[in-house]
Structure formats: structure tokens, C-alpha cells
């Protein structure tokens, strides 16, 4: 279970988002990550990106993980500015 604890730590640092590349760089196998994702009901957002919960804020954060040059404008930018 030590590996699951490491994945939880990665998720906590990244606000509920896990990247496969981060997990593998810590020496954890993709098979262990798949078991973790299934056990804790993480949702696949894109290839190699998983989120724990999908509210509006998390969707935007996940989008920024998938598309590195994303620009939020108008209401979305105001939403993040006021947080």
C-alpha cells in the first residue's frame, strides 16, 4: 500500500490530478496506477491524466494540464481571479 500512499500524495499536491508520467517517475508501475484509479474512482480526462472529482474548477484545471497553452477569458478568468 505504500505505492498507493505515494499516488495519494501526488494527487494531493496537484489538487486531485494525477499524471501517469509523474507516477512512473516515482517508480510506480502503470498497473498499480490502473488499480488505484479503479479503486478510488478517478476519472480519465486525457491520455495519462486522471482527476478525482469533476466539478467546474477541476475541469478547468484538468484542461490546463492537457493543453499547456490554454487561455481562460471572460467569466472563467473572473472565476479563477476571485478564488
C-alpha positions as CSV (number, residue, x, y, z in Angstrom):
1,X,0.0,0.0,0.0
2,X,3.0,2.3,0.2
3,X,2.7,2.9,-3.5
4,X,-1.0,3.9,-3.2
5,X,0.1,6.4,-0.5
6,X,2.6,7.9,-2.9
7,X,-0.1,8.3,-5.5
8,X,-2.4,9.9,-3.0
9,X,0.4,12.3,-2.1
10,X,0.9,13.2,-5.8
11,X,-2.8,13.7,-6.2
12,X,-3.0,16.0,-3.1
13,X,-0.1,18.1,-4.3
14,X,-1.8,18.5,-7.7
15,X,-5.3,19.3,-6.4
16,X,-6.7,15.8,-7.2
17,X,-5.0,15.4,-10.6
18,X,-2.6,12.5,-11.4
19,X,-0.3,12.3,-14.4
20,X,1.0,8.9,-15.4
21,X,4.4,10.4,-16.1
22,X,4.7,11.7,-12.5
23,X,3.7,8.3,-11.1
24,X,6.1,6.4,-13.3
25,X,8.9,8.8,-12.5
26,X,8.4,7.8,-8.8
27,X,9.0,4.2,-9.7
28,X,5.3,3.1,-9.6
29,X,4.1,0.8,-12.3
30,X,1.2,1.7,-14.7
31,X,-0.5,-1.5,-13.5
32,X,-0.5,-0.1,-9.9
33,X,-1.8,3.2,-11.2
34,X,-4.7,1.4,-13.0
35,X,-5.6,-0.4,-9.8
36,X,-5.5,2.9,-7.9
37,X,-7.7,4.7,-10.5
38,X,-10.3,1.9,-10.4
39,X,-10.3,1.6,-6.6
40,X,-10.6,5.4,-5.9
41,X,-12.9,6.2,-8.8
42,X,-10.6,8.6,-10.6
43,X,-11.8,9.8,-14.0
44,X,-9.7,9.7,-17.1
45,X,-9.6,13.2,-18.6
46,X,-7.0,12.5,-21.3
47,X,-4.2,10.1,-22.1
48,X,-2.2,9.9,-18.9
49,X,-4.3,12.4,-16.9
50,X,-6.7,11.4,-14.2
51,X,-8.9,13.5,-11.9
52,X,-10.5,12.6,-8.6
53,X,-13.6,14.9,-8.9
54,X,-15.0,16.7,-11.8
55,X,-16.6,20.0,-10.6
56,X,-16.2,23.2,-12.7
57,X,-12.9,24.3,-11.2
58,X,-11.3,20.8,-11.6
59,X,-12.4,20.6,-15.2
60,X,-10.6,23.8,-16.0
61,X,-7.5,22.8,-14.1
62,X,-7.5,19.4,-15.9
63,X,-7.9,21.3,-19.2
64,X,-4.8,23.3,-18.4
65,X,-2.9,20.1,-17.7
66,X,-3.9,18.6,-21.0
67,X,-3.5,21.8,-23.2
68,X,-0.4,23.6,-21.9
69,X,-1.2,26.9,-23.7
70,X,-4.8,27.3,-22.7
71,X,-6.1,30.8,-22.0
72,X,-9.2,31.4,-19.9
73,X,-11.1,34.6,-20.6
74,X,-14.2,36.4,-19.5
75,X,-16.3,34.7,-16.9
76,X,-13.9,31.8,-16.4
77,X,-10.9,34.1,-15.8
78,X,-13.0,36.1,-13.4
79,X,-14.0,32.9,-11.6
80,X,-10.3,32.0,-11.1
81,X,-9.3,35.5,-10.2
82,X,-11.9,35.6,-7.3
83,X,-10.9,32.3,-5.8
